[in-house]
Amino acid sequence: MAEKIAFQGELGAYSHEACVASRPDHEPLPCATFEDVIAAVKTGAAEFAMLPVENTTYGRVADMHRLLPESGLFINDEVFVRVRINLLALPGVALSDIKVARGHLVILPQCRKFLDAHGIRGEAAADNAGAAADIAARNERTAAALASELAGRIHGLEILQKDVEDQSHNTTRFLVMSAQDRPERRRGKMLTSFVFQVRNIPAALYKAMGGFATNGVNMIKLESYMLGGAFRATQFYADIEGHPDDPEVKRAFDELAFFTDMIRVLGTYPADPGRP
């Protein structure tokens, strides 16, 4: 029996596409929530978790930076999926027949120009692939789903129009996580992701970041977010280029430690060859 990779959503979701791209030899395991995805790995129901963290159009995926440090899992890989939004309908249905298009709340604004141009009303659904499944199950001939080509194949729908998204750069970054840390050097450029909390001293963040600048370590992401309901940035998430064993990265982390109360490495992994 094939090992499993868990993802949030229905079969045919963009997260499912990411699973196929990254772990084609693993059986996809659909889950209702991100918490369920993490739990599937922690309980042994799946070997890997596929979790979206950011999108070029709508930004950071809500709650993900809170869930990652709390998950107890490690980042093993990253994968980028070009989000191609297709208008899917039942076989034999024409574009002129469609009155409503359903998709996730974050998908609808990404297709606004197309929907307005064709007089189609957008309607929010809990899941893009789930919208496709519902249309097929209910035999709705005036409704379409905004979803992946994979969702169309799985649920027996045809593509009325490909690539209806307004922005051609629409891409989501996913992280492949497991219960096993894989810090060994692998192909190409290595990335390291970590979270930290700065000490309560003046200019602590400025000083903490100085070690990366002076040691020539490229920081490609730095985000702050609140913890415990406090209206101040108490924790930071960062991605850097490099491996913790690199001398310059070691020196940067040594300086970071002096100005922080907590540092937790979430994973060291190869940069995806398709990184935009």
PAZAPA-4460 file (N, C-alpha, C; in steps of 0.05 Angstrom, whole numbers, plus 32768, in hexadecimal, padded with zeros to 4 digits):
% residues 276
    n_x    n_y    n_z   ca_x   ca_y   ca_z    c_x    c_y    c_z   seq   type   mol
   8011   7FE8   8000   8000   8000   8000   8012   8019   8000     1      M     A
   800A   802C   7FEF   801A   8045   7FED   8018   8056   8006     2      A     A
   802D   8063   800D   802C   8077   8022   801A   808E   801A     3      E     A
   8010   809D   802E   7FFD   80B2   8028   8009   80CE   802E     4      K     A
   7FFE   80E1   8020   8004   80FE   8024   7FEA   810C   8029     5      I     A
   7FE7   811A   803F   7FCE   8127   8047   7FCE   8143   803D     6      A     A
   7FB6   814C   8036   7FB2   8168   802D   7F96   8171   8035     7      F     A
   7F92   818B   8037   7F78   8196   803E   7F67   819A   8024     8      Q     A
   7F4E   8191   8025   7F3D   8194   800F   7F33   817A   8003     9      G     A
   7F25   817D   7FEC   7F1A   8165   7FDE   7F2E   815C   7FC9    10      E     A
   7F2B   8144   7FC0   7F3B   813A   7FA9   7F37   814D   7F91    11      L     A
   7F4E   8156   7F86   7F4D   8169   7F70   7F54   8185   7F79    12      G     A
   7F57   8189   7F93   7F5F   81A3   7F9D   7F7B   81AA   7F93    13      A     A
   7F82   81C4   7F94   7F9D   81CC   7F8C   7FB3   81BF   7F9E    14      Y     A
   7FAB   81BA   7FB8   7FBD   81AC   7FC9   7FC2   818F   7FC0    15      S     A
   7FAD   8183   7FB4   7FB0   8169   7FA8   7FC3   816A   7F91    16      H     A
   7FC1   817F   7F80   7FD4   8183   7F6A   7FF0   8184   7F75    17      E     A
   7FF4   8192   7F8B   800F   8194   7F97   8019   8179   7FA0    18      A     A
   8007   8168   7FAB   800E   814D   7FB3   8018   813D   7F9B    19      C     A
   8009   813E   7F85   8010   812F   7F6D   802B   8138   7F62    20      V     A
   8030   8153   7F63   8049   815D   7F59   8061   8156   7F6A    21      A     A
   805D   8155   7F85   8073   8151   7F97   8077   8134   7F9F    22      S     A
   8061   8125   7FA3   8063   8109   7FAD   804F   80F8   7F9C    23      R     A
   8055   80F4   7F82   8043   80E5   7F71   8040   80C8   7F79    24      P     A
   8052   80BD   7F88   8051   80A1   7F91   8041   809E   7FAB    25      D     A
   8037   80B4   7FB6   8027   80B3   7FCF   8009   80B6   7FC9    26      H     A
   7FFA   80A7   7FD8   7FDC   80A9   7FD5   7FD3   80C3   7FE3    27      E     A
   7FC3   80D3   7FD5   7FB9   80EC   7FE2   7FA4   80E6   7FF7    28      P     A
   7FA5   80F4   800D   7F92   80F0   8023   7F84   810B   8028    29      L     A
   7F6B   810E   801F   7F5D   8128   8023   7F55   812B   8041    30      P     A
   7F58   8144   804B   7F51   814A   8066   7F40   8163   8067    31      C     A
   7F2F   8166   807B   7F1C   817C   807D   7F2A   8197   8084    32      A     A
   7F3E   8196   8096   7F4C   81AE   809F   7F6A   81AA   809F    33      T     A
   7F78   81C1   80A2   7F95   81BF   80A4   7F9D   81B0   80BD    34      F     A
   7F8E   81B4   80D3   7F94   81A5   80EC   7F92   8187   80E7    35      E     A
   7F7E   817F   80D7   7F7B   8162   80D1   7F92   8158   80C0    36      D     A
   7F9D   8168   80AF   7FB4   8161   809E   7FCC   815B   80B1    37      V     A
   7FD1   816D   80C3   7FE7   816A   80D6   7FE3   8151   80E8    38      I     A
   7FCA   814D   80F1   7FC4   8137   8102   7FC8   811C   80F3    39      A     A
   7FC2   811C   80D9   7FC6   8103   80CA   7FE3   80FA   80CA    40      A     A
   7FF5   810D   80C9   8012   8106   80CA   801A   80FE   80E6    41      V     A
   8011   810C   80FA   8019   8107   8115   800E   80EC   811F    42      K     A
   7FF8   80E3   8114   7FEC   80C9   811C   7FF6   80B2   810B    43      T     A
   8005   80B9   80F6   800F   80A4   80E4   7FFC   809C   80CD    44      G     A
   7FE6   80AA   80CB   7FD3   80A4   80B5   7FDF   80AD   809A    45      A     A
   7FF1   80C0   809A   7FFF   80C9   8082   801C   80CE   8088    46      A     A
   802D   80CB   8074   804A   80D0   8077   8050   80EE   8075    47      E     A
   8042   80FB   8063   8047   8118   805E   802E   8128   8060    48      F     A
   8032   8142   8066   801D   8156   8065   8024   816A   804F    49      A     A
   8010   8172   803F   8014   8187   802B   8004   819F   8034    50      M     A
   8013   81B5   803A   8006   81CD   8046   800D   81E6   8036    51      L     A
   7FF8   81F5   802D   7FFD   820E   801F   8005   8224   8033    52      P     A
   8019   8234   802C   8021   8249   803E   801D   8265   8033    53      V     A
   801E   8268   8018   801B   8283   800D   8014   8281   7FEF    54      E     A
   8007   8297   7FE6   7FFF   8298   7FCA   8006   82B4   7FBF    55      N     A
   800F   82B5   7FA6   8018   82CE   7F9B   8001   82E2   7F98    56      T     A
   7FE8   82DA   7F98   7FD2   82EC   7F94   7FC6   82F5   7FAF    57      T     A
   7FC0   82E2   7FC1   7FB3   82E9   7FDA   7FC5   82E8   7FF3    58      Y     A
   7FDF   82E2   7FF0   7FF2   82E4   8005   7FF2   82CB   8018    59      G     A
   7FF7   82D0   8031   7FFB   82BB   8045   7FE1   82AB   804A    60      R     A
   7FE4   8291   804C   7FCD   8281   8053   7FC7   8284   8071    61      V     A
   7FAF   828B   8077   7FA8   8292   8093   7FAD   827A   80A6    62      A     A
   7FB9   8281   80BD   7FBE   826E   80D3   7FD6   825C   80CE    63      D     A
   7FE1   825B   80B6   7FF5   8247   80B0   800F   824C   80C1    64      M     A
   8016   8265   80C4   802F   826A   80D3   802B   8265   80F1    65      H     A
   8013   8264   80FA   800D   825B   8116   800E   823D   8117    66      R     A
   8003   822F   8103   8002   8212   8104   801D   8205   8100    67      L     A
   802E   8210   80EF   8047   8203   80E9   8059   81FF   8102    68      L     A
   805E   8214   8112   806E   820F   812A   8061   81FC   813E    69      P     A
   8047   81FC   813F   8039   81EB   8153   8036   81CF   814A    70      E     A
   803A   81C9   8130   8034   81AF   8125   8046   8199   812F    71      S     A
   805F   819F   8135   8072   818B   813C   807E   817D   8124    72      G     A
   8076   8186   810C   8080   817A   80F3   8098   818B   80E8    73      L     A
   80A6   817F   80D4   80BD   818D   80C8   80B8   8190   80AA    74      F     A
   80C2   81A6   80A0   80C0   81AB   8083   80D5   819A   8075    75      I     A
   80CC   818A   8062   80DE   8179   8052   80E3   8184   8036    76      N     A
   80CF   8192   802B   80D1   819C   8010   80BE   81B3   800C    77      D     A
   80C2   81C3   7FF7   80AE   81D6   7FEF   80A6   81D0   7FD2    78      E     A
   808E   81D8   7FCA   8085   81D4   7FAF   8073   81EB   7FA7    79      V     A
   8077   81F5   7F8E   8067   820B   7F84   8053   8200   7F6F    80      F     A
   803A   8208   7F72   8026   8200   7F5F   801A   8219   7F52    81      V     A
   801B   821A   7F38   800E   822F   7F29   7FF0   822A   7F2A    82      R     A
   7FE1   823D   7F36   7FC4   8239   7F3A   7FB6   8241   7F20    83      V     A
   7FAF   822D   7F11   7FA0   8231   7EF8   7F83   822C   7EFE    84      R     A
   7F73   8241   7EFD   7F56   823F   7F04   7F46   823A   7EEB    85      I     A
   7F37   8224   7EEA   7F27   821D   7ED3   7F0A   821E   7EDA    86      N     A
   7EF9   8225   7EC6   7EDD   8224   7EC9   7ED3   8209   7EC1    87      L     A
   7EC9   81F9   7ED4   7EC1   81DD   7ED0   7EA3   81DA   7ED1    88      L     A
   7E98   81CA   7EBE   7E7C   81C5   7EBE   7E76   81A9   7EB4    89      A     A
   7E5D   81A1   7EB6   7E55   8187   7EAD   7E58   8184   7E8F    90      L     A
   7E5D   816B   7E86   7E60   8167   7E69   7E47   8171   7E59    91      P     A
   7E4C   817E   7E43   7E37   8188   7E32   7E2D   81A4   7E39    92      G     A
   7E35   81AF   7E50   7E2D   81C9   7E58   7E3E   81DE   7E49    93      V     A
   7E31   81F4   7E40   7E3F   8209   7E32   7E45   8220   7E45    94      A     A
   7E59   8231   7E3F   7E60   8247   7E4F   7E48   825A   7E53    95      L     A
   7E38   825D   7E3F   7E20   826E   7E40   7E0B   8264   7E53    96      S     A
   7E0C   824A   7E5A   7DF9   823E   7E6D   7DFF   8245   7E8A    97      D     A
   7E18   824D   7E90   7E21   8250   7EAC   7E17   826A   7EB8    98      I     A
   7E09   8268   7ECE   7DFF   827F   7EDD   7E0F   8285   7EF6    99      K     A
   7E1B   8270   7F02   7E2A   8274   7F1B   7E43   8263   7F1A   100      V     A
   7E59   826E   7F25   7E72   825F   7F27   7E7A   825E   7F45   101      A     A
   7E81   8246   7F4E   7E87   8243   7F6A   7EA5   823D   7F6E   102      R     A
   7EAF   8248   7F83   7ECB   8244   7F8A   7ED1   824E   7FA6   103      G     A
   7EE8   8248   7FB1   7EF0   8251   7FCB   7EF0   8270   7FCC   104      H     A
   7EEB   827B   7FE3   7EE9   8298   7FE7   7F01   82A7   7FDC   105      L     A
   7F19   829A   7FDE   7F31   82A8   7FD4   7F35   82A5   7FB6   106      V     A
   7F26   8292   7FAA   7F28   828E   7F8D   7F17   82A2   7F7D   107      I     A
   7EFF   82A8   7F88   7EEC   82B8   7F79   7EF7   82D3   7F70   108      L     A
   7F04   82E2   7F82   7F0F   82FC   7F79   7F25   82FA   7F64   109      P     A
   7F32   82E2   7F63   7F47   82DE   7F4F   7F3C   82DA   7F33   110      Q     A
   7F22   82D6   7F30   7F15   82D1   7F16   7F00   82E6   7F10   111      C     A
   7F01   82FD   7F1E   7EEC   8311   7F1C   7EE9   831B   7EFF   112      R     A
   7EFE   8321   7EF1   7EFB   832C   7ED6   7EED   8318   7EC4   113      K     A
   7EF4   82FF   7EC5   7EE7   82EB   7EB4   7ECA   82E8   7EBB   114      F     A
   7EC3   82E6   7ED4   7EA8   82E2   7EDD   7E96   82FA   7ED5   115      L     A
   7EA1   8312   7ED9   7E91   832A   7ED2   7E8D   832C   7EB3   116      D     A
   7EA2   8325   7EA4   7EA0   8326   7E87   7E8B   8313   7E7C   117      A     A
   7E85   82FE   7E8A   7E72   82EA   7E80   7E58   82EA   7E90   118      H     A
   7E55   82FD   7EA1   7E3C   82FF   7EB1   7E37   82E8   7EC3   119      G     A
   7E4C   82DD   7ECE   7E4A   82C6   7EE0   7E4D   82CF   7EFD   120      I     A
   7E3A   82C7   7F0E   7E3B   82CE   7F2A   7E4E   82BB   7F39   121      R     A
   7E60   82C6   7F49   7E71   82B6   7F59   7E64   82AE   7F73   122      G     A
   7E68   8296   7F7C   7E5C   828C   7F95   7E71   827D   7FA5   123      E     A
   7E74   8284   7FBE   7E89   8278   7FCF   7E82   825B   7FD5   124      A     A
   7E97   824A   7FD5   7E95   822E   7FDC   7EAB   8229   7FF0   125      A     A
   7EA8   8214   8000   7EBC   820D   8014   7ED6   8204   8007   126      A     A
   7ED4   81F8   7FF0   7EEB   81EC   7FE3   7EE7   81EB   7FC5   127      D     A
   7EFB   81F1   7FB5   7EF9   81F2   7F98   7EF2   81D7   7F8D   128      N     A
   7F01   81C3   7F94   7EFC   81A8   7F8A   7EE1   819E   7F95   129      A     A
   7EDA   81A6   7FAD   7EC1   819E   7FB8   7EAA   81AA   7FA9   130      G     A
   7EAD   81C2   7F9E   7E99   81CF   7F8D   7E95   81BE   7F74   131      A     A
   7EAB   81B4   7F69   7EA9   81A3   7F51   7E9B   8189   7F57   132      A     A
   7EA1   817D   7F6E   7E93   8164   7F75   7E76   8168   7F79   133      A     A
   7E6E   817F   7F86   7E51   8184   7F8B   7E42   8189   7F71   134      D     A
   7E4E   8197   7F5E   7E40   819C   7F44   7E3C   8182   7F36   135      I     A
   7E4F   8170   7F36   7E4D   8156   7F29   7E37   8145   7F37   136      A     A
   7E37   8145   7F52   7E24   8135   7F61   7E08   813F   7F5E   137      A     A
   7E04   8159   7F5B   7DE9   8165   7F59   7DE0   8168   7F3C   138      R     A
   7DF2   8162   7F29   7DEC   8165   7F0D   7DE2   8182   7F06   139      N     A
   7DF0   8195   7F11   7DE9   81B2   7F0D   7DF4   81BB   7EF2   140      E     A
   7DE2   81C3   7EE0   7DEA   81C9   7EC5   7DEC   81E7   7EC0   141      R     A
   7DE7   81F8   7ED4   7DEA   8214   7ED2   7E00   821F   7EE5   142      T     A
   7E0E   820C   7EF1   7E24   8213   7F04   7E3E   8208   7EFB   143      A     A
   7E54   8216   7F02   7E6F   820D   7EFB   7E80   8210   7F14   144      A     A
   7E96   8201   7F14   7EA9   8203   7F2A   7EC3   8210   7F20   145      A     A
   7ECF   8220   7F31   7EE9   822C   7F2C   7EFD   821B   7F3A   146      L     A
   7F0B   820A   7F2B   7F1C   81F5   7F37   7F31   81EC   7F24   147      A     A
   7F41   81D9   7F2D   7F57   81CE   7F1D   7F4E   81BB   7F07   148      S     A
   7F5F   81B7   7EF3   7F59   81A3   7EDF   7F57   8187   7EEB   149      E     A
   7F68   8182   7F00   7F67   8169   7F0E   7F4B   8164   7F1A   150      L     A
   7F3F   8179   7F26   7F24   8176   7F31   7F10   816F   7F1C   151      A     A
   7F13   817B   7F04   7F01   8174   7EEE   7F03   8157   7EE6   152      G     A
   7F1C   814C   7EE5   7F1F   8130   7EDD   7F13   811E   7EF2   153      R     A
   7F18   8124   7F0C   7F0F   8113   7F21   7EF0   8112   7F23   154      I     A
   7EE3   8129   7F1F   7EC6   812B   7F23   7EB6   812B   7F09   155      H     A
   7EC3   8126   7EF3   7EB5   8122   7EDA   7EAA   813C   7ECE   156      G     A
   7EB8   8152   7ED2   7EAF   816C   7EC7   7EC2   8173   7EAF   157      L     A
   7EB7   8184   7E9E   7EC7   818D   7E87   7ED0   81AA   7E8B   158      E     A
   7EE6   81B1   7E7D   7EF0   81CD   7E7F   7EE2   81DE   7E6B   159      I     A
   7ED3   81F2   7E74   7EC6   8205   7E62   7EDA   821B   7E5A   160      L     A
   7EEB   8222   7E6D   7EFF   8237   7E68   7F17   8232   7E7A   161      Q     A
   7F2F   8232   7E6F   7F47   822F   7E7F   7F52   824A   7E88   162      K     A
   7F60   8249   7E9E   7F70   8261   7EA7   7F5E   827A   7EA9   163      D     A
   7F49   8279   7EB9   7F38   8290   7EBB   7F41   82A4   7ED1   164      V     A
   7F57   829E   7EDE   7F62   82B0   7EF3   7F6B   82CA   7EE6   165      E     A
   7F68   82E0   7EF6   7F70   82FB   7EEC   7F8E   82FE   7EEA   166      D     A
   7F9D   82F1   7EFD   7FBA   82F4   7EFE   7FC8   82DB   7EF5   167      Q     A
   7FD9   82DD   7EE1   7FE6   82C6   7ED5   7FFD   82BB   7EE7   168      S     A
   8005   82CB   7EFB   801A   82C2   7F0D   8010   82B2   7F25   169      H     A
   7FF6   82AD   7F26   7FEA   82A1   7F3E   7FF7   8286   7F45   170      N     A
   8006   8286   7F5B   8016   826E   7F63   8014   826B   7F82   171      T     A
   8011   8252   7F8A   8010   824C   7FA7   8029   823D   7FAF   172      T     A
   8035   8244   7FC5   804B   8236   7FD1   8041   8223   7FE6   173      R     A
   8049   8209   7FE4   8042   81F5   7FF7   805B   81EB   8005   174      F     A
   8057   81E1   801E   806C   81D4   802C   8065   81B7   8031   175      L     A
   8078   81A5   802B   8074   8188   8031   8081   8183   804C   176      V     A
   8071   817A   805F   807A   8176   807B   8076   8159   8084   177      M     A
   8088   8151   8096   8086   8136   80A1   808F   8136   80BE   178      S     A
   808D   811F   80CB   8097   811D   80E7   80B5   811A   80E8   179      A     A
   80C2   8117   80D1   80DF   8113   80D0   80ED   812C   80C6   180      Q     A
   8101   8135   80D4   8112   814B   80CB   8125   8140   80B6   181      D     A
   8129   814F   80A0   813C   8147   808B   814F   815E   8086   182      R     A
   8162   8162   8098   8174   8179   8095   818C   8174   8083   183      P     A
   818E   815B   8078   81A5   8156   8066   81A4   8167   804D   184      E     A
   81BB   816D   8042   81BC   817C   8029   81B2   816A   8012   185      R     A
   81A1   8176   8002   8197   8167   7FEB   819C   8178   7FD2   186      R     A
   818A   8177   7FBF   8190   8184   7FA5   8191   81A3   7FA8   187      R     A
   81A3   81AF   7F98   81A3   81CC   7F95   81A4   81DD   7FAE   188      G     A
   8197   81F4   7FAC   8196   8207   7FC2   8185   81FE   7FD9   189      K     A
   818F   8201   7FF2   8180   81F9   8009   8174   8212   8017   190      M     A
   815C   820E   8022   814E   8223   8031   814B   821A   804E   191      L     A
   8149   822D   8060   8143   8226   807C   812D   8239   8086   192      T     A
   8118   822D   8092   8102   823C   809D   8103   823A   80BC   193      S     A
   80FC   8250   80C9   80FD   824F   80E6   80EB   8265   80F2   194      F     A
   80E3   8262   810B   80D5   8277   8119   80E5   827F   8131   195      V     A
   80E1   8298   813A   80F0   82A2   8151   80E0   82B8   815F   196      F     A
   80E7   82BD   8178   80DC   82D3   8188   80F3   82E4   8192   197      Q     A
   80F1   82FE   818D   8107   8310   8196   8104   8316   81B3   198      V     A
   811B   831D   81BF   811B   8325   81DB   810F   8341   81DE   199      R     A
   8105   8347   81F5   80F9   8361   81FA   810E   8376   8201   200      N     A
   811E   837D   81ED   8133   8392   81F0   8131   83A4   81D7   201      I     A
   813A   83BD   81DA   8139   83D0   81C3   8147   83C5   81AA   202      P     A
   813A   83C9   8193   8146   83C2   8179   814D   83A4   8177   203      A     A
   8140   8393   8186   8147   8377   8186   8144   836A   816A   204      A     A
   812F   8371   815C   812B   8365   8141   8141   836F   812E   205      L     A
   8147   8388   812F   815B   8394   811E   8176   8386   8123   206      Y     A
   817D   8382   813C   8196   8375   8143   8196   8358   813B   207      K     A
   817F   834A   813F   817D   832E   8139   8181   8329   811B   208      A     A
   8177   833B   810B   8178   8338   80EE   8194   8340   80E3   209      M     A
   81A3   8350   80F3   81BD   8359   80EA   81D0   8343   80E4   210      G     A
   81CE   832C   80F2   81E0   8316   80EE   81DD   830A   80D2   211      G     A
   81C5   830A   80C7   81C1   82FF   80AD   81CD   8312   8097   212      F     A
   81CA   832C   809C   81D4   833F   8089   81F3   833E   8089   213      A     A
   81FF   833F   80A0   821C   8341   80A1   822A   8327   8098   214      T     A
   821B   8311   809A   8227   82F7   8091   821E   82EF   8074   215      N     A
   8210   8301   8067   8209   82FD   804B   81F4   82E7   8047   216      G     A
   81E3   82E2   805B   81CE   82CE   8058   81B4   82DC   804E   217      V     A
   81AA   82D2   8038   8193   82DE   802C   8179   82D5   803A   218      N     A
   816B   82E8   8046   8151   82E2   8052   813B   82E8   803E   219      M     A
   812D   82D3   8036   8119   82D6   8020   80FD   82DA   802B   220      I     A
   80F9   82D6   8044   80DF   82DC   8050   80E2   82E2   806E   221      K     A
   80D3   82F7   8077   80D1   82FD   8094   80B5   8308   8099   222      L     A
   80A7   82FA   80AA   808B   8302   80B1   8088   8301   80CF   223      E     A
   8078   8314   80D9   8071   8315   80F5   8054   830E   80F9   224      S     A
   804D   8303   8110   8031   82FD   8117   802E   82FC   8135   225      Y     A
   8015   8300   813D   800F   8302   815A   800C   82E6   8166   226      M     A
   8012   82E5   8180   800E   82CD   8190   7FFD   82D3   81A8   227      L     A
   7FEB   82C2   81AF   7FDC   82C5   81C8   7FCB   82DD   81CA   228      G     A
   7FC3   82E8   81B2   7FB0   82FF   81B2   7FBD   8319   81B9   229      G     A
   7FD7   831B   81BB   7FE5   8334   81C1   7FE7   8345   81A8   230      A     A
   7FE1   835F   81AB   7FE2   8371   8194   7FFE   837C   818F   231      F     A
   8010   8369   818C   802B   8370   8184   8038   8358   8177   232      R     A
   804B   835D   8166   8058   8347   8158   806B   8338   816C   233      A     A
   8064   8320   8172   8074   8311   8186   8084   82FA   817A   234      T     A
   807D   82F2   8162   808B   82DC   8156   808F   82E2   8139   235      Q     A
   80A6   82D7   812E   80AD   82DC   8112   80B2   82C2   8104   236      F     A
   80AB   82C1   80EB   80B0   82AA   80DA   80C4   82B3   80C4   237      Y     A
   80D8   82A3   80BE   80EC   82AB   80AA   80F5   8293   8099   238      A     A
   80FB   8299   8080   8108   8287   806E   8122   8293   8065   239      D     A
   8137   8283   8065   8151   828D   805C   815D   8279   8048   240      I     A
   816F   8283   8037   817E   8271   8025   8196   8267   8035   241      E     A
   819A   824D   8035   81B1   8241   8042   81AA   822B   8055   242      G     A
   81BE   821D   805E   81BC   8206   8070   81C8   820D   808B   243      H     A
   81BC   8204   80A1   81C6   820A   80BC   81E4   8203   80C0   244      P     A
   81EF   81F0   80B0   820B   81E9   80B2   821D   81FC   80A3   245      D     A
   8212   820D   8092   8223   8221   8084   822F   8234   8098   246      D     A
   8249   823A   8097   8256   824C   80AB   8248   8266   80AE   247      P     A
   823F   8273   8097   8232   828D   8099   8217   828B   80A6   248      E     A
   8209   8275   80A1   81EE   8271   80AE   81F2   826C   80CC   249      V     A
   8206   825C   80D3   820C   8257   80F0   8211   8271   80FE   250      K     A
   8222   8282   80F2   8228   829C   80FF   820F   82AD   8102   251      R     A
   81FE   82AD   80ED   81E5   82BD   80EE   81D3   82B3   8104   252      A     A
   81D1   8299   8107   81BF   828E   811C   81CB   8293   8138   253      F     A
   81E5   8293   813A   81F2   829A   8154   81EA   82B6   815D   254      D     A
   81EA   82C9   814A   81E3   82E4   8150   81C5   82E6   8156   255      E     A
   81B5   82D7   8147   8198   82D7   814B   8192   82CD   8167   256      L     A
   81A0   82B9   8170   819A   82AD   818B   819F   82C1   81A1   257      A     A
   81B2   82D3   819E   81B8   82E6   81B2   81A1   82FA   81B7   258      F     A
   8191   82FF   81A3   817C   8313   81A5   8160   8307   81A6   259      F     A
   815E   82EC   81A9   8144   82DF   81A9   8140   82CE   81C2   260      T     A
   8126   82C9   81C8   811F   82B7   81DE   811A   829B   81D4   261      D     A
   8114   8298   81B9   810D   827E   81AE   8113   827E   8190   262      M     A
   8120   8268   8187   8124   8263   816B   811C   8245   8166   263      I     A
   810C   8241   8152   8105   8225   814B   8107   8222   812D   264      R     A
   8119   8210   8124   811C   820A   8108   8106   81F7   8100   265      V     A
   80F7   81FF   80EB   80E0   81EF   80E1   80E8   81DB   80CC   266      L     A
   8100   81E0   80C0   8109   81CE   80AB   811E   81DA   809A   267      G     A
   812F   81C8   808F   8143   81D0   807B   813E   81BE   8063   268      T     A
   813B   81C9   804B   8131   81BB   8034   813A   81C8   801A   269      Y     A
   813A   81B9   8004   8142   81C5   7FEB   812E   81D9   7FE0   270      P     A
   8138   81EE   7FD4   8127   8201   7FC6   811B   81F2   7FAE   271      A     A
   8101   81F6   7FAA   80F4   81EA   7F93   80FF   81F5   7F79   272      D     A
   8106   81E3   7F66   8111   81ED   7F4C   80FE   8200   7F3E   273      P     A
   80E4   81FF   7F44   80D1   8211   7F37   80CC   822A   7F47   274      G     A
   80DD   822F   7F5C   80D9   8247   7F6D   80D8   8260   7F5B   275      R     A
   80C2   826F   7F5D   80BF   8287   7F4B   80D5   829B   7F50   276      P     A
***
